[in-house]
Amino acid sequence: MLNLGLKKRAKHMRGKYILAEAKRKSLVRGLEAKTLNNFRSRENEPPQYKAPIEQILDKETWKSYGAVSTPPEIVSFMLKLSGVKTWESLRILEPGAGLCEFLEKIYQNHPNNYFYGVEANRDIYDIAHSLFPQFHLILEDFLLWKPEIEFDLVIGNPPYGIIGDQSHYPIHILKKKKEAYKAIFSTWYGKYNIYGAFIEKGINLLKNGGKLIFILPTTFMVLDEFKLLRKFLALSGKAIIYYLGPKIFQGRTVATVILICEKGSKGIELFEVKNLKEIIKCYERSDYEGGIIKFESNDSRTFEKGKIALGEVFDIHFAARSPEIKNHPKTSTRAGPGLVPALTGRNLHKGWIDYEKCFSGLYFPVSDAKLLRDFYGISHIVVGHTKAGKVVSAIDQKCYPWREELHLVPKSRELDLEKVAEYLNSEPVQEYMKNLYKEITPHLTMTQLKLLPIPFSFAKGGLL
């Protein structure tokens, strides 16, 4: 009797679930049918004028959301790259929709689709809703939004920036939600830029075979903060990357790419866009596993022959952080007996160090420098972290305290530091790094430095 009762209850619950699911699907179909009729009834309407977001919101507000308007020619270029052959009855989503730049452009040429946009700012949402009543717009935080449908195309220009305190980070308005984001997104790591979470969410909302097309900063290609995102991309689909370089957005120098992810496929393709009509294919691979993305070529491979990665023969460290030095009881803001300047990147030059000028405004006993970092107490190579992507190095033979830069400590005493430093400053190295990384990041990262090839011969005692 008990088993019979359980079977009846289970059958009843299955029936309720099937009815609820049928009702949900019916509502979605009804909404989309109504929306499509609205599209058709507005096909011949003239476009309505709208100002860019930067002119509608005050500067502090649009910056706090990480919003930047997309140039119209870039919107058109992204649609051209989409590879969509049949624009008919597709579910199209624009996350962080703003004033629907992408949806509007698609609608002008292909109105017989289902258009969705998600926008978190109430003022912008109200304007967009009045301009485009034919679109299904949702006032919601895209990263916390839980739709019950999947999409054929997710396209847009997601917000850029790190979430944190207003004094240090642009996207401070979302600070209270940061912990919720971190709990949701598997790719969140370190000082994560919010656009990474948009990529993860966008891909997860795609149907198998669907496409994500975003314009983004290039930093996800090499920075360690995006190592989980790159792995996620490799597992989710084929990554197709079009490098645009800097100055795509007015008043901004950040280098950008167009990322296309074909969900369910595999591999990677990398292109360099010289201009919107000249595109050079760099390479295509079917075995991408999530490593950093470089502009590898026959020239770079030739340069690497007969060399060993710098990270194999040096331990590479970051300098002591500013708060650590400022709060140390031995730090002074005035010069005095036994005190020397805490050095910064401005003290570092190609082949030499300015030990006299105090750009940091902080002084520390040279005899106690190793209290900040052990390696400050030994002669070692210092490499610039913020030298516009160039490799600038010198040997610190006076063992001063540093507030910035990357520090190379040899794993063997047999290494010839002078030869290594001279080599790092050489023109062949600068050319190699420039061609391999373009302007992906304005800073030289620890990962890039670890991978930089140096000749085996620099180890005096032979192969280490």
Beta strands, then each sheet from edge to edge (+ up, - down):
strand 1: 91-95
strand 2: 114-119
strand 3: 136-139
strand 4: 151-156
strand 5: 206-217
strand 6: 237-245
strand 7: 256-263
strand 8: 268-275
strand 9: 278-285
strand 10: 307-309
strand 11: 314-318
strand 12: 339-341
strand 13: 348-349
strand 14: 352-353
strand 15: 363-365
strand 16: 380-383
strand 17: 393-396
strand 18: 406-410
strand 19: 453-455
sheet 1: 3+ 2+ 1+ 4+ 5+ 7- 6+ 8+ 9-
sheet 2: 10+ 19-
sheet 3: 11+ 18- 16+ 17-
sheet 4: 12+ 15-
sheet 5: 13+ 14-
end
